[in-house]
């Protein structure tokens, strides 16, 4: 099975580039992976296995967040004004 390569440091042994994605072993782990921004990783060097956040902010993601917030505010404003006319 091919693992995705990740280049972050292992929290246990601090080695660079040794973390690989790890599969969820049970329902609880699958649920956590599905509902959160955390993924399971394993260190090939020391064997550490644990959760790390897979959410990273960059220019593109910040722009997307701002766009969605602006759309939500605009939609709320329009709905508010329509309801004000109706009621």
C-alpha positions as CSV (number, residue, x, y, z in Angstrom):
1,X,0.0,0.0,0.0
2,X,1.3,3.4,-0.9
3,X,1.3,6.1,1.8
4,X,1.1,9.8,1.1
5,X,4.4,11.4,2.1
6,X,4.3,14.3,4.6
7,X,7.3,16.3,5.5
8,X,6.4,17.6,9.0
9,X,8.4,16.7,12.1
10,X,7.5,13.7,14.3
11,X,6.3,14.9,17.7
12,X,8.1,12.1,19.5
13,X,11.5,11.8,17.8
14,X,11.6,15.2,16.0
15,X,12.9,13.6,12.8
16,X,12.0,15.5,9.6
17,X,10.1,13.7,6.8
18,X,9.3,10.5,8.6
19,X,5.6,10.9,9.1
20,X,3.2,8.9,6.8
21,X,-0.6,8.7,6.8
22,X,-2.0,5.9,8.9
23,X,-5.3,4.2,8.3
24,X,-8.1,4.4,10.9
25,X,-8.3,1.1,12.8
26,X,-11.8,1.3,14.3
27,X,-15.1,3.2,14.1
28,X,-14.1,5.8,16.7
29,X,-11.0,6.7,14.6
30,X,-13.0,6.8,11.3
31,X,-15.6,9.1,13.0
32,X,-12.9,11.5,14.3
33,X,-11.2,11.6,10.8
34,X,-14.6,12.3,9.2
35,X,-15.8,14.9,11.6
36,X,-12.6,16.9,12.3
37,X,-9.6,18.3,10.5
38,X,-7.3,15.7,12.1
39,X,-5.7,12.8,10.4
40,X,-3.8,9.8,11.7
41,X,0.0,9.6,11.1
42,X,2.8,7.2,11.9
43,X,6.5,7.8,12.2
44,X,8.5,5.3,10.2
45,X,11.5,5.9,12.4
46,X,10.2,5.6,16.0
47,X,6.8,4.1,15.5
48,X,4.8,7.0,17.0
49,X,1.1,7.0,15.9
50,X,-1.2,9.8,16.6
51,X,-3.4,12.7,15.4
52,X,-2.2,15.8,13.7
53,X,-4.3,18.7,12.2
54,X,-4.4,18.7,8.4
55,X,-5.8,22.2,8.1
56,X,-3.3,24.9,7.1
57,X,-4.1,28.5,6.3
58,X,-2.5,30.0,3.2
59,X,-3.4,32.9,0.9
60,X,-5.9,30.9,-1.2
61,X,-7.7,29.4,1.8
62,X,-8.0,32.8,3.5
63,X,-9.4,34.3,0.4
64,X,-12.0,31.5,0.1
65,X,-13.0,32.0,3.8
66,X,-13.4,35.7,3.3
67,X,-15.5,35.1,0.1
68,X,-17.8,32.7,1.9
69,X,-18.2,35.0,4.9
70,X,-19.1,37.9,2.5
71,X,-21.6,35.7,0.7
72,X,-23.2,34.7,4.0
73,X,-23.5,38.3,5.1
74,X,-24.9,39.4,1.8
75,X,-27.4,36.6,1.9
76,X,-28.4,37.4,5.5
77,X,-28.9,41.1,4.5
78,X,-31.1,40.2,1.5
79,X,-33.2,37.7,3.5
80,X,-33.6,40.2,6.3
81,X,-34.8,42.9,4.0
82,X,-37.2,40.6,2.2
83,X,-38.7,39.5,5.5
84,X,-39.0,43.1,6.6
85,X,-41.1,43.8,3.5
86,X,-43.3,40.7,4.0
87,X,-44.0,41.1,7.7
